[in-house]
């Protein structure tokens, strides 16, 4: 038997492809157009790419899902978070997720600013939408389990859809935020999450008015 002369080729991972894609976008200020050229530039085979992604659209979608996955891993590794109530978990999620976006702000802004209309960015957020809605659904299920009467329980569908709409609002707010350390985004997260939970908990409407005043004030500054 002839001696094998070639060493086994190192396998390319999904994360390596994602990193290479984000680096390409930031360095060239455009998305790659050809999987073949992108693979060749990064010393991989087309088959390596297609092992994980069907096309670049699927890769862009996965990047947002990866932000979510990394956020949840950070939360899961924090023992204190396990003791939080649903409101505190939602606050922690948004704080952590937007810290993740801030760490990758150049890439995120590039992909968002391709389309001035935020609604046209929704295709790349499809996987993230399902993740956020599932997370919100788990939170409201946890709250509903603690309520003795069915009429006091909140709609999981309405709450999860509301969490997604809330995220889109916060994403636009963060994108336009020019404050140091994005402190205004942190304020928007706190006020919006507390308002959503107060509405569902049937607590005073003052929190809704407070949020409205905050948003109006920021809009007047824009």
N, C-alpha and C positions, 0 to 999 in steps of 0.2 A: 504494500500500500504506500502510495506516495505521501511524503510528509506534507502536512498542510502548511503553506507558506504565508497565508494571510491571517493576521490576528482578527479575532472577532470584533466586528464593528460596534462601537459604543451606541447604545440605544438613545434616541432623542426623546426627551420627555415633553409632556404637554406644557409644563411651566416654562421650559426652555424655548419652545415655539412662541408662547405668549410674550416672553421677555424680548425675544428677537423682533417680534412684530411691533411692540411698543417702542423699542429703540429705533426701528426703521421709521416709524411715523414721526417721532420727535426729531430725528436727524434730517429727514428729507422733507418734512412738513407736508406730507401727502401719504395716502395709503398705497401700498404696493398694488400693482395691477395684475401681475402674473404670479401664480403659485410657483411655476417653474423657475422664474428668475429669483423670486424670494428664497426658494429652497436652495438654489445654487449659491446665492450670495452668502447663505448661512451654513454652507457645507453639509447640506442634508439632501435626501432624496424627496421627490414629490410624494412618494408613498409614506414617508415619515409624517408629512403634513396631513395627508388624508387619513392616516390612522386615527387622528383625533378630531379633525374638522372637515366638513364637506366643502367649505369655501371660506372666504375672508369674513363674510357676514356672520357665519357661525362662530368664528374666532372672536369677533368683536362682541358678540352676545356673551360668549364664555368669559371674557374679561370682566364684565359686570358681575357675572355670577361668582367669579373668583373673588371680587371685592367682598361680596356677601359672605362667601365661605370663610375668608380670612377673618372677617368681623366676628362671625359666630364662633370660630375657633378661639379667638381672644376672650370672648365672653365665657365660653365653656371652661377655659383654663383658669378663670377667676372664681375661686370658691365662693366669694361673697355674693356674686351675681345669682348663684343658685338660691340664695335666701331672699332675693328681692321680690316684691310684688309685681304685678303686671305693668303698672305705671312706671316703676323704676327700671324694669327690664326694657321697656320701649324707649325710655330716655337714654339708657346705656347703649342700646342698639344704634340709635341715631347719632349720638355723640361719637361712638366708635367708628361707625360707617363713614361719617364725614371726615374724621381724622384720616381714614384710609384714602378717601378721595383727595384730601389735601396733600397727602404724601405722593400722590400721582396727578397733581393738579394740571401740569402741563399737558399730559396726554388727555385727561378728561375734558379740559377746556377745548382742545383741538377737535375732539370728536363731537362735542356739543355745539360748537360754534360753526360747524359746517352748515348747519341748518338754523336759521334765526327762529323759526317756529319750533318750539320744544316738542310739539306733537309729532313732528316729522322724525324725531330721534327715537320714537317709541319702539321701532323694530329691534334696535340693538339692546333695548331694555326688557325685551319679552321674558327672558329667563329670570331676570331680577324681579320683575313684577310678580311672578308666581311665588318666588321665594319670600318676598316681603308679605304677600297676602297670606301665605301659609304660616309665617311667624306670627302675624297679627291674629290669625284664627286660633292658634294655640293659646295666645294670651287671653283672648276673650273666653275661650273654653274653660280656662283655669278660673276665671272670675265667675263664670256661670255655675260652675260646680259648687261654688261656695254659697250660692243663693238658694234658699229653701223653696221659693215659689217660682213657678215657670214664668209668670207675668213680669217678674223682676229681671229675667234674663235678657241679655242683649243679643241682637242679631249678629251672628258670626259673619254673614255675607256683607252686611252694611259696614261693620267695623273693619273688616279686612280691606274692603274697597276704599274706605275712608283713609286707612293707613297708606294705601298706595297714592291716593290723591295728595295726601299730606307730604309724602316723599317728593312728589313732583314739584310741589310748591317750595319745599326746602332746597331742592336741587337748583331751582332757578334762583332762589335767594342766595345760596352759597356761590353760585356762578357770578353773580353781580356784586357780591360783598367785597367792599374795599377796606373794611376795618382791620386794624392790626390783630393778627392771630385769629381772624374771622370770628371775633367775639360776638358780633351781631348775629351771626349764624347760630352760635350757641344760645343766644337769647331767644331767637326765633324757634329753635328746637324746644327749649324749655316751655315757652308760652304756648306753642301749638300742641304739644303732647299733653300738657296739663289741661288745656281747653277741651281737647277731644275726650279725655277721661272724665272731666267734670260734666260734660254734656251727657255722657253715657251713665254717669253716676247720679244724674239729676241734682247736681249741686248748683249753687247760685250762678246766675247769668253774668255776674260781674266779671268773671274770668273771660267770657266771650267778648265783652266790651273792652277789656284790657288788651286782648289780642288785636281787636279791631283798631284801637288807638295806636298801638305799636306799628302795625302794618301801614296805617294811614300816614303816620309820622315819617316812616322810612320812604314811602312813595313820594311824599312831598319833597324829600331831599334829593330824589333821583333826577 
